[in-house]
Structures are given as C-alpha cells and as structure tokens.
C-alpha cells in the first residue's frame, strides 16, 4: 500500500461549499515504524481490502480492544461500518441519507462489477435500521490509470464522472472511500452537487503517511476546499 498525501485545491473564484473528510485509521509506511499500533493499523486497512494480514491486529473500538486475524478477516468491514455509525451518533448526523461509494481507480461504465468501496457503503448503511441506503451509482468514464497526471486534478476528475440511471436526490449524501484522496473526494462531491444532491461529508477508512505518527486509531478530520461543479452532459 502506498502512502497518500492530502493536497488541498483552492477554487479559482468565489469559494464553493467546502467538504469535510473524516477517517478512522492512520498508518505509517516508514519501514522503521514497527510498533504494534502501526502494524495493527496497516493490517486493518489491508483487511478492509480483503487482503490477508500478517499475525494479529488489535483494533480499539468503543473503549474495548478487538482482535483481528485471518480467521475473522471479514469482520473488518462490519467494524468500519460500526465506527462510522458511532461517530454519526456522537455528532448528531441522523439518517435518512444515501451512502455513495467513490469508484475504485478503474471502475468505469464498462466494468462488470462495482467498486470494492460498495461493501463499506453497505456496511455503513446496515447500521441505521433501514434509514440509510447504499447507492452504488458513480462511475468513471475512463479508468484513472489512463489519465496520468490529470488523475490528480479534481476538475478533470469531475468531468470524467458519470452516474448510473436517474436518481431523485431527496436525501443527503455521505460519500465513502478507502484511503484519503482529496482530489477524488472533491470531484465526486462537486459532481453530485451539480446533480442536485446535498453532500454532508466524505468518510474514509484511513490514510497512510510516510512519517512516523503517534495516534493510529481515532477520529481524524479535515475540511478541504470544494470545487465548482462540472454540470453533467
């Protein structure tokens, strides 16, 4: 897993609505960072992608420690949903809302399957007793690997987005992604706002940073600038 940096993009004229990013796990890619908390953080992020982990991870949740290993790997996604639901409860963010996954790098209109992030969207929605709905409707027109450096430009990414079908955006939207990527979050938020949706925030599993860190689990927040939306064609 490579490290991901949050690069904030300023709007060019009047400021559009900013976007809140919230994530729950931060790991360090520094090879000398071998403390158990960092290993647990990296293992938790691997488990969320369905990848096998090495040894055992200890995940703090609701004041207790939970053990994660390859025998209960599938529970990681459900735990992430629980983390988000608990945060929403504390912050008084009530349903109903749509939980919309940000597409994986190469989940396009031609893809036969949805993004891996749709699983985390369903896990979040399942915690709200039918009052939240996972809505896997965003796709890239072209895979991001084909865009080169433009894949870091939120305006270009916004132009590259498409929606499956017609959606009545009659409830707010929570965006969901795996690792923090400001450009993708900005693009998806702007695109949905152009469709008439009200985007509350973007929740993420975590970040991976190159430096050593002290706090690996908890709620981490940042507010980034929005971009002017590209109207869908």
FENQUIDA-V383203 format. One line per field, one symbol per residue. ss: DSSP state (2 for helix, 1 for strand, 0 for the rest). phi: phi as a letter, one per 40 degrees, with the letter a starting at -180 (. if undefined). psi: psi as a letter, one per 30 degrees, with the letter a starting at -180 (. if undefined). A space follows every 50 residues. Layout:
# FENQUIDA-V383203
ss: ???
phi: ???
psi: ???
This chain:
# FENQUIDA-V383203
ss: 00000000000000000011111111110000000222222222222200 00000011111001111100000022222222222222220000001111 10000001000000002222222222220001110001110002220222 22022222201110000000011111111002222222222222000011 111111111000000011111111000000000
phi: .ccbbcbcbcccbcccccbcbbbbabbbcccccbcccccccccccccccg ccbbgbbbbcafgbbbcbaccbdccdccccdcdccccccccfbcccacbb ccccdbcbccccbcccccccccccdccbfgcbbcbcbcaccbdccccgcc cccccccccccabcgbbcccacbbcbbcbcaccccdccccccccchcbcc abbbcabbbcccbbbcbibbbabbccbcccccc
psi: kllkkjjkkklfbkklklkkkklgkklkgjffigleeeeeeeeeeeefgg kllkbkkjjkkhglkkkkaffheffeeeeeeeeeeeeeeeghjllllkjj kkklehjaffkfllleffeeeeeeeffghffkkkjifklkekkffffbff ffjeeeeefgllkjakkjigllkjkkldkkjeeeeeeeeeeeeffgljke lkklealklflklejfkakkkkklkllkkjkk.
